[in-house]
Structure formats: structure tokens, C-alpha cells
């Protein structure tokens, strides 16, 4: 019994020893495993710290690069805006330069047209401006092109009188003043009225010469009583004698209707100053025409016409010719005004103001 008990105790001791050793082995293995895992954890932690540090460095680099890219993007955006502004400024500057050049050329052409009295400088300047604007191809300049077309149509439709011709005709009018017969001077009117009578006498003399030539060509043996030319000569002689008697009778008696009594009271020395005053009035009208002051020129011409009607014989052919000449000049003088390109100048001013 004791043997079995000792054996059992021995077996229990052996089992306990084996279990203790086994537990010890497991404990050692666990400790080794723990150490190993601890070391591995430390390595991983170190690696993680390195990776974290590297990630932080990469993040900082990335942030720096992003900031640099943002800065460069802002610079590029600013430069692009500046370039756009520069392009717009250059385009606008070119348009403004074109507008200024066109306006200056038009004003120079307007002065030339005013000095020369011809519309050609204005027409040429407007056509050149239209070609330049068409080459520019800017929509904002289309209003100027429409204004140019309107001014060109108005200029081409305007008929302008030649100032040089009007000046020559005014000089002729000034020359004719010395030949006008005054109402207070019967000698000039008598001479002027005798002009058609002299021409009639010249025609009668011509007819007589022709008849005398026909009579000389007839045979001399023909009887005088049977010659028809002899009776015609007698008739012509009687007509001439009657005409001479009638002219002498008219020179003795003269009837004149006086509408302007003060015109009949002009003394000879006053007649000289009257003609000179009329000449000065006509010369002032001539200067007014040359300086494009048509209102002043028209007023001077009307004053001269009133003076001629008041102090000079209206029945004289010279007076009537001068009045007709002055009336023709007064009719043509308003045609010396050239139309201004106001539409084009207004469109250019609008563009310049809206720059």
C-alpha cells in the first residue's frame, strides 16, 4: 500500500515536475516572444517615426510647392491681366490715334476748302478717312463711316459757284459804274437813247448804198423818168429829211417823269462822289464774296442796286445790264458756301469723349 502510495506520490511529483518544467518552458517561450515582439514593435515604431517625419517633410515640401505654385499662378494671372490691359490699351491707342489723325486731316481740308472755294480737299479727306477706317476693321468706328458717307453725299450734291468768276464779274460791274447815265444828267441819257437811232440811220445808209450800187449798174441811156431807183432815192431822201426834222424837234422838247426828286438835284461834283461810293460798295461786296461772308456781300449788292435804281436812269441799257449782272451775282453768291462735315466731326468727338 505504501509502495503504491509512494509510486502515486512519485508519479504525481513527476507529473508536477513535468508540468512545472513545461510551464517554465512556455513561460520562457512567452518571454522570448514578448521580447521579440517588443523589439519588433520598437523597430516598427522607429520606422513609423521615420515615415512620419518623412511624411511631415514631404507635407511641408508639398505645402511649399503649393504655395509657390499659387504664387506663380497669381503672378501669371496678374501678368495675363496686364497683357490683356496692354493689348486693349494698344488697340484703343491705335483707334484713338486714327481718330485724332482723321479729325486733324478733316480740319486742315476744311481750311483749304474755305481758302480755295473748292470742295475737292474735303471730298479727298473724307474718302481717305473712310479707307483708313475700313482697313482698321473696328466695330466702334462704324458710326464714323456712316457719318462720312452722309457728308460725302451732301458734298457731292452741293453745287458751288466759282469765286474767281464772280470776282471778275464784280470787277466788270465796278467798271460799268462810270458809264451809267444819271437822272440829273440829260446828256448821257440822250446819247444812250440816240444809240438805237444811230443804228437805224446806219441801216438806212446801208440800204441807200445798195440802191445806189444797183442804180450805177443800170445802163446810162435809160430815161430818168422810167428808172424805179430814182423814185426810191426820192422816197429815201424824204424819209431822211423827215427823220432829221423829227430828231431836231425832240431835242427841243423833252418830257421826263421824276420819281426821285432828290436824284435830279445832284450837282456834278456830287455825282463823282456818288459813283465812287457805289464803286466802294461793290468792292466791299467783292471782298465779302472772297472771304465767304455771303450775308455781307448780299447786303452790299442790295444797297448798290437800290442806289442805282434811285440815282441812275432805269431806262438806259447800261443801267439795265448792270442791274441784271448784280442780280445774277446776288443769286449765285449763296452757292459759294461749302457744307461742313459736321456729322463726321461730331462722330469723332463722341468717340474721343468716350475713350
Secondary structure as GFF3:
##gff-version 3
##sequence-region A 1 355
A	DSSP	alpha_helix	2	116	.	.	.	ID=ss1
A	DSSP	alpha_helix	120	136	.	.	.	ID=ss2
A	DSSP	three_ten_helix	139	141	.	.	.	ID=ss3
A	DSSP	alpha_helix	142	157	.	.	.	ID=ss4
A	DSSP	alpha_helix	163	177	.	.	.	ID=ss5
A	DSSP	alpha_helix	186	217	.	.	.	ID=ss6
A	DSSP	alpha_helix	228	252	.	.	.	ID=ss7
A	DSSP	alpha_helix	261	264	.	.	.	ID=ss8
A	DSSP	alpha_helix	268	290	.	.	.	ID=ss9
A	DSSP	alpha_helix	294	311	.	.	.	ID=ss10
A	DSSP	alpha_helix	317	333	.	.	.	ID=ss11
A	DSSP	three_ten_helix	334	336	.	.	.	ID=ss12
A	DSSP	alpha_helix	342	353	.	.	.	ID=ss13
###
